[in-house]
Amino acid sequence: MSDSEYMKKFGKKLRILRQRQGLTTRQLGEMLGVHNSHITRIEQGLKPSTDLIIKISHIFAVPIDMLMKDELELD
């Protein structure tokens, strides 16, 4: 699987987590300290920084490997 395919999968997982919490991209962006358009681009496959991945993991209380590894699915 290519890097872009992994990032699309990450973006899909992020969107699922965000929607489950009832958050808009704007709200999540504020929580992460980034613009909401950056959240949208990540959800579409943009590679986030390591710091952002860690923050996302903490906000949603999800292990980083669950976000990053393709074979681990969200329940």
Backbone torsions as a table, in degrees:
resi	resn	phi	psi	omega
1	MET	NA	135.5	-177.9
2	SER	-77.9	164.5	178.9
3	ASP	-58.9	-41.1	-179.3
4	SER	-66.3	-33.6	176.7
5	GLU	-68.0	-38.7	176.1
6	TYR	-63.0	-41.1	-178.0
7	MET	-70.1	-33.8	175.2
8	LYS	-65.5	-39.3	177.8
9	LYS	-65.3	-42.8	176.6
10	PHE	-59.2	-46.0	-179.9
11	GLY	-60.9	-39.5	178.0
12	LYS	-64.4	-42.1	178.2
13	LYS	-63.9	-41.4	178.7
14	LEU	-61.8	-45.2	179.6
15	ARG	-60.3	-43.2	178.6
16	ILE	-60.7	-47.8	-180.0
17	LEU	-61.7	-44.1	-179.4
18	ARG	-62.1	-46.0	-178.7
19	GLN	-67.6	-37.0	177.4
20	ARG	-61.0	-32.3	179.2
21	GLN	-87.2	-2.2	180.0
22	GLY	69.9	29.2	-178.3
23	LEU	-97.3	142.8	171.0
24	THR	-84.2	167.4	175.5
25	THR	-63.7	-32.8	178.2
26	ARG	-64.6	-46.0	-179.5
27	GLN	-63.3	-45.2	179.3
28	LEU	-65.2	-40.6	177.2
29	GLY	-58.1	-42.5	177.7
30	GLU	-63.5	-40.3	179.3
31	MET	-64.8	-33.9	-176.9
32	LEU	-93.8	-9.7	-179.7
33	GLY	77.5	29.9	177.6
34	VAL	-131.7	164.5	178.8
35	HIS	-72.2	148.8	-178.6
36	ASN	-61.1	-28.4	177.9
37	SER	-67.0	-27.8	176.4
38	HIS	-67.5	-39.8	176.4
39	ILE	-61.3	-45.6	179.0
40	THR	-58.7	-44.0	180.0
41	ARG	-65.3	-37.5	176.4
42	ILE	-64.1	-43.2	179.4
43	GLU	-63.9	-22.2	178.7
44	GLN	-92.7	-3.6	174.8
45	GLY	123.8	1.3	176.3
46	LEU	-67.4	136.5	-180.0
47	LYS	-75.0	119.7	178.4
48	PRO	-79.6	161.1	175.8
49	SER	-70.7	161.1	177.4
50	THR	-59.9	-42.1	179.0
51	ASP	-59.7	-41.2	-179.9
52	LEU	-67.1	-39.2	177.5
53	ILE	-60.8	-43.0	179.1
54	ILE	-63.3	-44.1	179.0
55	LYS	-62.6	-42.4	178.5
56	ILE	-61.3	-43.9	178.4
57	SER	-57.9	-43.5	-179.6
58	HIS	-69.7	-43.9	-178.2
59	ILE	-59.6	-42.8	-176.2
60	PHE	-97.3	2.0	179.6
61	ALA	52.5	49.0	-179.4
62	VAL	-124.2	132.4	178.0
63	PRO	-59.5	144.2	-179.6
64	ILE	-56.9	-40.2	-178.5
65	ASP	-63.9	-29.4	177.2
66	MET	-68.6	-32.9	177.0
67	LEU	-74.3	-37.4	-169.9
68	MET	-93.0	-33.5	-175.4
69	LYS	-85.8	129.0	-176.6
70	ASP	-64.4	-34.1	-174.7
71	GLU	-77.3	-11.9	177.5
72	LEU	-94.6	121.3	-178.0
73	GLU	-104.4	152.9	174.0
74	LEU	-75.6	143.4	178.4
75	ASP	-74.8	NA	NA
